[in-house]
Amino acid sequence: MRVFGTVAYAIVIAGCASAASVKTIVGVYYFPGWHIKPPIAPLCPGGPPDRVGEWRYAIMNAAKPRPLCGFYDDSDVRLWDYYIDWMRGCGIDFIAFDWYYNARQQFLYEALDRGFLHSSKRSNMKFCLHWCNHGGNWWHKPLDQSQSALREMMDEVCHRYFHLPNYLKLDGRPVFMIYDPDTLLRFGGRQVVRESLRMLHSVAQEHGFRGVYLVAVNSSCSASYIKMLRDLGFDAFCAYTYAWMRPASVAWYSKAWPYREVTDMMCTDVYPFLRRIGNRYGIPYWPTTFSGWDDRPRAGLENAFVLTGNDPGEFGRMFRSALDNVNPRSAVVMVEAWNEWGEGACIEPSKEHGFAYLDQIARALGKSFKNPKVPTPDEIHAWSILEPDELKVACENESKPWPVKSVERIRLASNYDVPDVPMPIVFDFTASGMPLESLILNGLQVLERTDRGLLLVSNAVDPQVILPTVSIPTAQVKSITVAAQLLEKAPGNPEPPVEIYWQTGKIPEFTPYCSVKIPFEASGISTLLTEEIMTWISGGTPILRIRLDLGEHPGNKFLLKRLVLSSS
């Protein structure tokens, strides 16, 4: 020992789970923010009431993107007749509408309620709700996700949507996607959320349904987190996007990196890993694809993040890999997104790419998608949100400079061999453990150090504990155990996890590529097998240093006891 101190919409045909008999269904996220016009004030930061809406404050002022359908009002039924034909033509089976609801207030519901649900072609397309439960300046009241508020919300959802014949049902249950489980956890912690999700089933059953098919969306790539989602009561997990994932050589501070390299990670690492972890813990993974990221229209040139080289062909490669990694129990692939124009994730036909993204989906599904009908100039004019003078400005802006920041990379080194070391290796934070001066503490104040452990409070954002240097063959470490407790949570913030970073011979800097999150357990002991860490082996060898990030916010109080690296 070394001490450092299927019903309604079947997925599996005839109940058979073999890959050959699986009918994968494809869903696409839809952002319903394109109908806003005066006198509605949200989504107009600092602007006058007559300049509201993202078309006006973001897209028209950018050089691109430019939708094929123009600057449309997406509550217009005529638009949806085209959308449904295009989606079904390329093989998309259902739409997951971003659905904003909080404390009896709804936001951005018109595209669904006034547009899609009034289309004469709506019976050709399934839909479900993707509850966007995060906060924002569009809410008039504080977020309320208490059990009473959730009961009221689910009662309304059952009345308004679940009974509709084209509402998506899996295993005989209406599908209800929840964007951010961490926001739910702010309202009472795991036990309360577990009870809340059971209550959602009860409300649905009161309305004559078999329950609710619950899907966690913002699910990360942490095996511990995915296990927690299963324990909370979710039926499946997916993502909204993985655009935040950085290849090993991309610096954490870079504001641009290649879409092709992220696609490589998705195909090689993310999809196979999450499929395996989902299988291990009995919660199906819905592989999630995304058509890029470029929020220059919304964030501005200086603050934007951009995946460079956004290409329909690369998206097609990602989509085909997603199809190869579905779970037969719940064979669904998600696409982000139909129309996130402000974030550069849009497969909807555009002037730049035409129907190329839809064509890639069709090809992967073995469908023929030729000569789709397009709207006439008169139709595009009729549903335009922008006035003629604004359209002229938007046209002029298409020729303005639209630069992207350079990709910033870190210095990668090489793997090298070191001898095996005696195991386990224990980093002991108690009073009899390693010297306090051997630790580097950032954003943390030591309150006391006793035989129980090191008592810390975070006093800055991104608090960190950097441990002493080591030299350990990566393959020798089979498990990591963290003995620690969250004693006090910062008010108004979600329960923080422990995030472990490590440096290696190959990647001698702390980077997001070599990191993993572990939730604090009630027992005070969290153990993670390294085979459940996606980049443990690909991150390189040997292990040189470890860092613990204790949440993101000031005001949390922790008791650190031990971190143990074990060969078993």
Helices and strands as residue ranges (DSSP letters): E 2-4, G 13-15, G 19-21, E 25-30, G 49-51, H 54-57, G 59-61, H 77-90, E 94-102, E 105-107, H 110-110, I 111-115, G 116-118, G 122-124, E 126-131, H 147-157, I 158-162, E 169-170, E 173-178, H 181-185, H 189-206, E 213-216, H 223-232, E 236-237, E 256-258, H 259-265, I 266-270, H 271-281, E 288-290, H 296-299, E 306-308, H 312-324, E 332-336, H 356-364, H 377-382, H 388-397, E 425-428, G 436-438, E 440-442, E 444-450, E 453-458, E 464-466, G 474-476, E 479-488, E 498-504, E 515-518, E 525-529, G 530-532, E 543-550, E 557-566
